[in-house]
Amino acid sequence: MDYIAVLLPPIVVGLLFWFAMKSIFNADKSERQAEARAHAEAEARAEAQTREQDSGAVGS
């Protein structure tokens, strides 16, 4: 029974560390995905504005 008292604290701390790291990595992954979406949207807007300016310049 003594081995349970000896092994339980490191196991609990290890599980807490694992859950904390998992949540950090998931948050980082979500942030990178959101940043990539925002970057793609900004590029699409810039390209659309460029097309508008080009088509307006050609029609003048």
C-alpha positions as CSV (number, residue, x, y, z in Angstrom):
1,M,0.0,0.0,0.0
2,D,3.0,2.3,0.5
3,Y,3.8,2.2,-3.2
4,I,0.4,3.9,-4.0
5,A,1.2,6.8,-1.7
6,V,4.6,7.1,-3.3
7,L,3.4,6.8,-6.9
8,L,0.1,8.7,-6.8
9,P,1.5,12.3,-6.4
10,P,3.8,12.1,-9.5
11,I,1.1,10.5,-11.6
12,V,-1.4,13.3,-10.6
13,V,1.2,16.0,-11.3
14,G,2.1,14.3,-14.6
15,L,-1.6,14.2,-15.7
16,L,-2.1,17.9,-14.7
17,F,1.0,18.8,-16.7
18,W,-0.3,16.8,-19.7
19,F,-3.7,18.5,-19.6
20,A,-2.1,21.9,-19.3
21,M,0.2,21.3,-22.3
22,K,-2.6,19.8,-24.4
23,S,-4.8,22.9,-23.8
24,I,-1.8,25.2,-24.6
25,F,-1.1,23.4,-27.9
26,N,-4.8,23.4,-28.8
27,A,-5.0,27.1,-28.2
28,D,-1.9,27.7,-30.3
29,K,-3.3,25.6,-33.1
30,S,-6.6,27.5,-33.1
31,E,-4.8,30.8,-33.0
32,R,-2.6,29.8,-36.0
33,Q,-5.7,28.7,-37.9
34,A,-7.5,32.0,-37.2
35,E,-4.4,34.0,-38.2
36,A,-4.2,32.0,-41.5
37,R,-7.9,32.7,-42.2
38,A,-7.5,36.4,-41.5
39,H,-4.4,36.5,-43.7
40,A,-6.2,34.8,-46.5
41,E,-9.2,37.1,-46.2
42,A,-6.9,40.2,-46.3
43,E,-5.1,38.9,-49.4
44,A,-8.5,38.2,-51.1
45,R,-9.6,41.8,-50.2
46,A,-6.4,43.3,-51.5
47,E,-6.6,41.2,-54.7
48,A,-10.3,42.3,-55.2
49,Q,-9.3,46.0,-54.7
50,T,-6.5,45.6,-57.2
51,R,-8.9,44.1,-59.8
52,E,-11.3,46.9,-59.2
53,Q,-8.6,49.5,-59.7
54,D,-7.3,47.7,-62.8
55,S,-10.7,47.5,-64.4
56,G,-11.5,51.1,-63.5
57,A,-8.2,52.2,-65.1
58,V,-8.8,50.3,-68.3
59,G,-12.3,51.7,-68.7
60,S,-11.2,55.3,-68.3
